[in-house]
Amino acid sequence: KNPVQLPSGSRLTARRFLQTGLSLGGGPSTFTRLHNLFNQAFLDEDTTDEEDLVFARPFLKAMDSEHSFDDHPIYFLLHESIYANSGDTGATNIPTNWMAHRAYENLIAKGLSEYSYSISSNIGSSNDDDGDTDTCPTLLFGEMVFPWMSEGDYTECSGFGMRCLAISLAEKSDWGPLYDGEHMKRVLADGTISKAAAAVYYEDLYVDFNASMKVTERGAPLEKCKVWVTNEFQHSGLGDNGASIFAKLHSMAMGKNRIPS
């Protein structure tokens, strides 16, 4: 209801706050880091009057740098567009059109109120059904972009020019094929010199597990790619233990490591 201005000039809104979930796929330590950040949000944590709650400046500074959209606005502009794909048929007229936002709004329209930040922003309400409880928790957003990000929530992503550019990219429909599946199959076919192996993280917050497995199934572009499925890492595997993962995948590709695939 009352957005707070951040040191950069951007605004801390309820919807922007929910984007802190973006970092949760970055490794196990991010859960503890966010817990500590939220615990230190207010100057006086013991106040029972919502009107008296004041955000601590260290919290506001941390929220300002929690997301990289202001530092790298191209991330906001191209996050959905880089996945735009006309498909194998060459069909056009398939704009991304704020896909994540449309999916979110569709959930709200179905009455799934637990996905609504208007509910989450009512934490502390006298109405038990409106507050953040065990049965109605605050659900954070993952890695996705929204059209409202250019409406002042992020200063460097806002302004007439940036809004027009973001909308134009979202409405662009003449995308070509994202990849050549048949060429990938030819390159990895038996008897060629190219080999491939991949790690698929079962609990990856950013990459859908079933989508990953679909492109490696029989007849798919990467059917000859050897796959190591693991829940030992999240999306942060290379940062957590990159040398070990690379060694395992290289060994699999060369046929030295017979991990079932």
C-alpha positions in Angstrom: 0.0 0.0 0.0 2.8 2.4 0.9 6.0 1.6 -1.1 9.2 2.6 0.6 11.9 4.4 -1.4 15.2 2.6 -1.6 18.6 4.4 -1.5 18.9 4.1 -5.3 15.6 5.8 -5.9 13.8 2.5 -6.7 10.7 1.5 -4.7 10.3 -1.4 -2.3 6.8 -2.7 -3.1 5.2 -5.9 -1.9 5.6 -7.4 -5.4 9.3 -6.4 -5.6 9.8 -7.9 -2.1 8.5 -11.2 -3.4 11.2 -11.3 -6.0 13.7 -12.1 -3.3 12.8 -15.7 -4.0 14.9 -15.4 -7.1 18.1 -16.1 -5.1 16.8 -19.3 -3.5 18.2 -21.5 -6.2 21.7 -20.1 -5.7 22.8 -22.7 -3.1 21.8 -23.9 0.4 23.3 -20.8 2.1 20.8 -18.5 0.4 18.0 -19.8 2.7 19.9 -18.8 5.8 20.9 -15.5 4.3 17.4 -14.5 3.4 16.2 -15.6 6.9 18.7 -13.3 8.5 17.8 -10.5 6.1 14.1 -10.7 7.0 14.9 -11.0 10.7 16.6 -7.6 10.7 14.1 -5.8 8.5 12.6 -3.5 11.2 14.1 -1.0 13.7 11.8 -2.2 16.4 10.8 -5.8 15.9 8.7 -5.9 19.1 6.1 -3.3 18.1 2.6 -4.6 17.7 1.3 -1.7 15.7 1.8 -2.1 12.0 1.7 1.7 11.5 4.8 2.1 13.7 6.9 -0.4 11.8 10.0 1.3 10.3 12.4 -0.4 8.0 16.1 -0.5 9.1 18.4 1.3 6.7 20.7 -1.7 6.4 17.7 -3.8 5.3 16.7 -1.2 2.6 20.3 -1.1 1.3 20.4 -4.9 1.2 17.1 -5.0 -0.7 18.4 -2.4 -3.1 21.2 -4.8 -4.1 19.3 -8.0 -3.7 18.4 -8.0 -7.4 20.7 -7.2 -10.3 18.0 -5.7 -12.6 19.0 -2.1 -11.9 22.7 -2.9 -12.5 22.0 -5.0 -15.6 18.7 -3.9 -17.1 19.4 -6.1 -20.2 18.6 -9.0 -17.8 15.1 -7.6 -17.4 14.7 -6.8 -21.1 15.8 -10.2 -22.6 15.1 -12.7 -19.9 12.0 -14.0 -21.7 13.0 -13.1 -25.2 16.1 -15.4 -25.2 13.7 -18.4 -25.0 11.4 -17.3 -27.8 11.2 -20.1 -30.3 9.2 -20.4 -33.5 9.4 -24.2 -33.3 10.3 -26.8 -35.9 7.4 -25.8 -38.1 8.7 -22.3 -38.6 5.5 -20.8 -37.3 5.5 -17.1 -36.4 3.3 -14.9 -34.3 4.4 -16.3 -31.0 5.4 -13.3 -28.8 6.5 -14.0 -25.3 4.0 -11.3 -24.2 5.1 -11.4 -20.5 4.5 -15.1 -20.2 5.4 -15.4 -16.5 3.1 -12.4 -15.7 0.2 -14.0 -17.7 0.7 -17.3 -15.9 0.7 -15.6 -12.5 -2.5 -13.6 -13.4 -4.1 -16.8 -14.5 -3.5 -18.4 -11.1 -5.0 -15.3 -9.4 -8.1 -15.5 -11.7 -8.6 -19.1 -10.6 -8.9 -17.9 -7.0 -5.6 -19.2 -5.9 -5.1 -16.4 -3.4 -2.0 -17.8 -1.9 -0.2 -16.5 -5.0 -1.4 -13.0 -4.6 1.0 -10.4 -3.2 -2.1 -8.4 -2.1 -2.7 -11.1 0.4 1.0 -11.4 1.4 1.2 -7.6 2.0 -1.5 -7.9 4.6 0.7 -9.6 7.1 -0.3 -8.7 10.6 -3.9 -8.0 9.6 -6.5 -8.5 12.3 -8.3 -10.8 10.0 -6.6 -14.2 10.4 -7.5 -15.2 6.8 -5.6 -12.3 5.4 -2.3 -12.7 7.3 0.8 -14.8 6.7 0.0 -18.1 8.5 1.0 -21.8 8.2 -2.0 -22.3 6.0 -1.5 -19.2 3.9 2.2 -18.6 3.7 4.0 -15.9 1.7 5.0 -17.4 -1.6 8.0 -15.8 -3.2 8.5 -15.4 -7.0 11.3 -17.3 -8.7 13.4 -16.2 -11.7 10.8 -14.3 -13.8 10.2 -10.8 -15.0 7.0 -8.7 -15.0 5.8 -5.6 -16.9 5.4 -3.6 -13.7 9.2 -3.7 -13.2 9.5 -0.7 -15.5 6.9 1.3 -13.6 9.2 2.6 -10.9 10.0 -0.5 -8.9 13.4 -0.5 -10.6 14.7 2.9 -11.5 17.1 1.8 -14.2 14.4 -0.3 -15.8 11.8 2.5 -15.8 11.1 5.5 -17.8 9.3 6.0 -21.1 12.1 4.6 -23.3 12.7 1.5 -21.3 9.0 0.7 -21.0 8.6 1.1 -24.7 11.6 -1.2 -25.4 10.4 -3.8 -22.9 6.9 -3.8 -24.4 8.2 -4.0 -28.0 10.4 -7.0 -27.2 7.4 -8.7 -25.4 5.2 -8.2 -28.4 7.8 -9.2 -31.0 6.6 -12.2 -32.9 9.0 -12.9 -35.7 11.4 -15.1 -33.8 13.3 -17.8 -35.6 13.9 -21.4 -34.3 15.8 -21.4 -31.0 17.9 -24.4 -32.0 18.3 -26.9 -34.7 17.4 -30.2 -33.2 18.2 -32.3 -36.2 21.7 -30.8 -36.5 22.3 -31.6 -32.8 21.3 -35.3 -33.4 23.6 -35.5 -36.4 26.6 -34.0 -34.5 26.1 -36.5 -31.6 25.3 -39.6 -33.7 27.2 -42.8 -33.3 30.5 -42.7 -35.1 31.1 -38.9 -34.8 33.8 -37.3 -32.8 31.5 -35.2 -30.7 30.5 -36.4 -27.2 28.2 -34.8 -24.7 27.3 -35.3 -21.0 25.1 -33.1 -18.8 24.2 -32.7 -15.1 20.5 -32.3 -14.4 19.7 -31.1 -11.0 16.5 -32.7 -9.7 15.6 -29.8 -7.5 16.8 -27.0 -9.7 14.7 -23.9 -9.0 15.5 -22.3 -12.4 15.4 -25.2 -14.8 12.4 -27.5 -15.0 13.5 -31.1 -14.5 10.9 -32.6 -16.9 11.8 -30.1 -19.6 15.5 -31.1 -19.3 14.7 -34.8 -19.5 12.4 -34.3 -22.5 15.2 -33.1 -24.8 17.3 -36.2 -23.8 14.7 -38.9 -24.3 14.8 -41.3 -27.3 14.3 -39.5 -30.5 14.9 -36.1 -29.0 17.8 -33.7 -30.0 20.0 -34.8 -27.1 19.2 -38.5 -27.0 22.9 -39.3 -27.3 23.9 -37.0 -24.4 24.8 -38.9 -21.2 22.9 -37.5 -18.3 23.8 -37.4 -14.6 20.7 -36.8 -12.5 21.4 -35.6 -9.0 19.9 -33.7 -6.1 23.2 -33.1 -4.5 23.3 -29.6 -5.9 20.8 -26.9 -6.8 21.4 -24.6 -9.8 24.7 -23.6 -8.1 26.6 -26.8 -8.8 29.4 -25.2 -10.8 29.9 -22.7 -8.0 29.6 -25.2 -5.2 31.9 -27.9 -6.6 32.5 -27.1 -10.3 35.8 -29.0 -10.6 34.3 -32.3 -9.4 31.2 -31.9 -11.6 33.3 -31.1 -14.7 35.6 -34.1 -14.0 32.6 -36.4 -13.7 30.9 -35.2 -16.8 34.1 -35.3 -18.9 34.7 -38.9 -17.7 31.1 -39.8 -18.7 31.5 -38.2 -22.1 34.7 -40.1 -22.7 33.1 -43.4 -21.7 35.3 -43.8 -18.6 32.6 -43.4 -16.0 29.7 -45.7 -16.5 27.1 -43.8 -14.5 23.6 -45.0 -15.7 22.2 -42.6 -18.2 
